[in-house]
Amino acid sequence: MAGHSKWSNIKHRKAAQDARRGKIFNKLIRELTVAARQGGGDPEDNPRLRAAMDKALGNNMPKDTVQRAVDRGAGNTDGDAMEEVVYEGYGPEGVAVMVEAMTDNRNRTVSEVRHAFGKHGGNLGTSGSVAFMFHKQGRLTLPPGVDEETAMEATLSAEPEDIETLEDGRLEIVTTPDTFGAVKDALLEAGITPEASDVGLYPDTYTRIDDVELGRRIVGLVDRLEDLDDVQNVYTNADFSDDILEALHD
């Protein structure tokens, strides 16, 4: 899972930058509201809401702001016209890209997404063109030094799907979206605090990226898509080599 590790590093860096700009809060509030509207305001009975709350609090959103967003959604009073849409496409050199959005105007959103793809050497695909490459999963990255036996003992009753080893030796626990919260609780009860945790779309296979310019073009496309107000999340199957990562961090 080298690709996941490297793409996550970029995603986490970008998320920190977004948080400093305050931009990510709007996206998190939208996710909280929709999750509560669809599944109710109790995170114990709504795995999607639990994941959204964890992500919001992990990005230092004040608890009262989180609760207001949940209350709005549970009360079904904010933005009933908002709907979720997923776009599929190809980035430079055919890299697969998935875009999750929330919008009250599909025509506006698809136009903006198509324009972003076109400006960065990609193209918007049809439904099903790349979705088969991705699966919705929860992933929790454990701190260095936690061995597989300890991780298994801590989470067995919560029924994780798999435990994988990243290229730096750390372990990552894979869950279904529904069991993500239970697995995270089990880890915390065992005294293990994940270094990173999220529910998202993850590819089954990755496309290796060894060219600096190509790497910049792919990240440029992702940046452009994530800057769109209606876009919530962007995922790709790009696997950046160590040299490319260093160049992208410069």
N, C-alpha and C positions, 0 to 999 in steps of 0.2 A: 504493500500500500504506500509505496514511496510517493506516488503522485498525490495521494490525499494529503500526506504530511506537508508537502511543499506548497500545494495550492492553499491549504489551510493557513500556512504562515503568511502568505500574501493576503488572504482574506482577513486574518486577524489584524494585520497591520493597517489595512484599509478601513476596517471597522473602527479601529482606534482613531484614525484620522477623521472619519465621519462623525464619531462621537464628539470630538473636539469642536467640530463645526456645528454640532447640535442637529445635524441633518438626520441622523439615524433615529432620533427620538420620534419624529413624525411617523416613520415606518413602523417602529415598535408599537406605538399607540394604535395605529391602524390594525396591526395584527392582533393586539390584545382585544380591541373592540369587536372585530369580526369573529375571533375565536370564542369570545364570551357569548356573542349573539347566536352562534351556531350550536354551541354545546353547553351553554349555561355558565353561570358565574362562579361555580365551585371547582377549583383546580383539581380536587380529589376525584371528581367524576368527569373531568374534561382534560384528557392528556394533552391536547393541543394548547389549551389555555395554560396548563402547568409549564409546558416548554416555553411558551411566549413570556410568561412571568419570570421564569428563570433567566431568560435571555435579557429581558428588560432590566432586571435587578443587577445582572452581571455587567451591564453597560452603565451602571450607576444612576439609573433612573430612580428618582425619589419614590418611596413606597406609596405616598398619597397620590402621586401622578399615575402610578400603575393601577391603583384601586379605582380612581375616577374613570380610567379607560375601561376597566372591567365592568364597572357599574353602568356606564353608558351602553355598553354592548348588551349586558344582561337585561337592561331595561328596554332594549330595542328602540332607542330614541335617536340614534345618531347615524345618519347616512344610510337609510334602508336601501337606497339605489346602488350602493357599492357592491360590486361583484368581483369574484376572483377569476382571473384568466391566466393561462399558461401559454407562452409562445416558445416555439422551437426553431432553431436555426443553426447556421454554420458560420463560424468565424474564419479568419484567414487560414488557408491551407486545409479547410474542411474540419477544423476543430468543432466538436459538438457543443452547443450552448443551449441552456434552458433558462427561461425568464419567467419568474412568477410576479404577477402584478395584481393590484386591486384598483378598480376604476369605476367611475360612474359614467364613462363615455368610451365605449369600446373603439369607436372610429378614431378618436383622438389618440388613444393609447397605441393602437396597432400602427398608426401612421408614424408616431414618434419612435417606436421600436424598430420599424422597418427602416426609417431614415438612419438610425444609429448603426444598424447592421451595414447599410450601404456605404456610410461614410468611413467605415473601418475595415473594408475589404471582406465583408461577410454578406450573407443574405438570409432573409427570413424564410423558414421552411414551412411545410404543410404539417398538419396535425399527424403525429405518429412518426415523423421523419427521424427524430433522434430520441424520443421519449423512451423507447425500448432499451436504450443504453443506461438509463438511470433508475434508481429505486429510492423511495422515501425511507430513510433510516434515522435512528438516533445514534450518535457517536459521542463517547466520553473518553477523552485522552487522560491517562493516569500519569501521575508524577514519576520521575525516574526512581528506580529502586523497588517498585512494586512488582513482585513476581506473579507469574500466571496462576500458580496455586492459590496465592492469597486473594487474587482478584476473583477466581472461581468460587472460593469459599464464601467470599463476601456477597456475591451476587447470584448464586445458584438459585435461591428461592424466588428471585425476581425474574428468572428465565430470560437471560440475555440470549441473543442469537449467536454471537461469536465473540472471541477475543483474538485480536490480531496484533502482530508486532510491527511497529513502524521501523523505518530504516535507522533511526537513532536509538533503537532499543526500547523505547517506551511502549507500553501496551495501550491498546485502544479497544474499548468494549463497544460492540455493535448491538443495537436493539431495534425492535419495531417502534414506530411512533407511539403506540399505546403503552409499551412497557418502559419507555424512556424514564419517566418520573420514578417508577418503582425501583429501577436499577440505580438511579442516582441517589435515592434515599438510602438504599442498601449500602452503597459505598460510603456515604456520609456517616451512617450508623457504625460502620466498621472503622471509622477514623481516616478514610481515604477521600481527599478532596480532589476532584478532577481538575486538571489544569485548563481544560477547555471542554465544552459540551454544547451540543446543538442537535436539532432535528432538521434535516434538509434532504436534498436530492444528491445522491452520490453515484458516480458512474461505475459500471462493472469493469470496464477496461479504460486505459488512458492512452492518449496520444503524446508521445515523447517530443518535447520541444528543446532543441539544441542550438537554435539560432537566436542571437540576441535581438535582432530587429524583429523577427517573428514574435518573440516573447513580448516585446514592447507593443506590437500591434494588437496582440490578444488582450493584454492588460488594458490597453487604450479602449478597446471595444467594451470590455467589462465596466471600466470606469464610466464610459459614456452612458451605458444602459443603466447603471446604478444611480447615476445623477438624475434620471428621469423621475419626476414626482410620483408617478403611478407604479413604478417598479419597486417590488419588495426585496427580491433576491435574484441573484444571477449565479448560475452554476456552469462549469465547463469540465471537459475531460482532459484538459491540458496537464501534462506532467513536465514540469520545468526541471532541467538539469541544475546541478549545483552552480555551475558557471553562470547560467542564466539568472538564477536567483540572486547571486551577488551583483550582477549588472543591474537588475531591476531594483535592488535596494539602494543602489548608489544615487 
